[in-house]
């Protein structure tokens, strides 16, 4: 899920003519000038994805944090566990997902509150039946409970 998500954000970044660190290139792309849909802009030049990256295995997130997009994402939006669910959906959903759901919920709430008009959520998750599916389903359940009107 996070490997796909990293590619998703790289593509969105390129479409909005942003550097790998989120800085607006000299000439903005006129067809994609609405960067505030996918990015928050705490400064006038730096754009940060409205993204929360979660994983039960920190390896994938470590790869993103040390890769070419390492300066694009807010480091506070990486939520991981050092626990292994051994690629088991049920363990990821019931046990490890339960321990991470509060910090994930807090980050989702903070991002939603910063949005001018929340219209939906974009999820990039693994669906192969392992830990990504378990944690991802736990997050979907949270979204269904907390954001029923979105």
N, C-alpha and C positions, 0 to 999 in steps of 0.2 A: 503494500500500500504506500509506504513512504518513498520507495524508489520511484513509483509511478507519480506520486505527488510532487516529488522534486522536479521531475520532467515537466509536469503540468505547470508549475510555477515558473520554470525556466522559459517555457513557451509564452506564458502570459506576460512575463517580464519583457521578452523580446517584442511582443506585439505592442507593448506600451512604450517601446524605445527607451528602456531603462538599462543601465549597466548592471553587471552581476552583483554590485553592492547596493543597487536600488537608486542610484543617482540618475536623474533625468538627463539624457543625452542632449546635445545642443539643439537639435531640432525635434520637438515632439512629433509623434505620429498623429496627423490630424484625424485619421479615421478611428483612433482609439484614444481620444483625449480624456476620457472619463476614468482616470486612474484610481479615483476614490472608491470605485465599486469593489475592486480587488485589493487595493492597497490603502493603508493609512499613511498620512504624511505628517509626522510630528514636527518636521521642519519643512522649509520651502523647497528643499532640494532632495531629501532622502525619502524614499517610499519603501514601506515595510509591508509585506504580505499580511493580509488579515487571515492568518493561518495559525493553527495549533497542531503541532506534530507530536503524536503519541506513539509509543511502542513499548512492548514488554521487554524487548531485547535492545539494549542501547547501541548495539553495533551499527545498525542502519542510521540512527540519528547521529552517531559519531562521524559516520562517513559524510553525511550532509554538512555537519558543522566543520569539517575539515576540507570540504570540497570547494569547487569554484563558486558556489552560492553561499559560502559561509558567512558573508557580511550582509546578505539579503534579509535573512530571518531574524526576528527578535529572539535572543537566546532564552528569554524568560518563557517563551512559548513552546519549548521542548519539554515534554513530560514523559519520563521513562521510569522503568523499574529495573532493578538488578535481578529480579526473580525470573526464573525460566519456567514456562508452562509446558515445556517439552512438546511444542506444536499441538497442544491439546485445547480444543475449543472450550470445553466445559470448565477446565481449570482457569483459562484466560477470562471467561465470562464471569464465573461465580467467585473465584478467589482473588486473583490478581487484578481483574477489572474492578472489583469492589474497592480495592485499596487505592486505585488511581482515579476513581470517578469523581471524587470531591475536587481535587485540583483541576481536573479537566472541566468540570462544571463551572468552577470559578473563572477559568480562562475564557470559556464560551460566553459566560455572562458579561465579562469585561468587554469582550469584542462586540457583543450585541449592543451593549450600552453606548459604545462609541460610534455605532452606525446611525446615520441620519434616518434611514428608512429600511429596516431589516426586511428582506424579502425571501430569504432562504439560506440554505447551507449547502456547500459543495463538499462532498466526502470522497476521499480517495482511500479506499480500504481494501485489504486482501479479502477475497471471498472463497478461498480454497479450503476452508474448514479448520484451520489451525488457530494460532493465537491471535493473528490479525482479525480473523472473523469473529472470534470471541470478544475481544476488546471493542471492535467496531460495532458489533451488535449491541453491546452494553451502552456505547455512546449514542446509537440510534434510539435505544429505549429512553435514554435521558432526554434527547431532543423531542421525542414524542410526548413525554410527560411535561417538560418545562416550556416548550414552544409550540403548543398545539395550533396556534393561529398562523404560524409561519409556513 
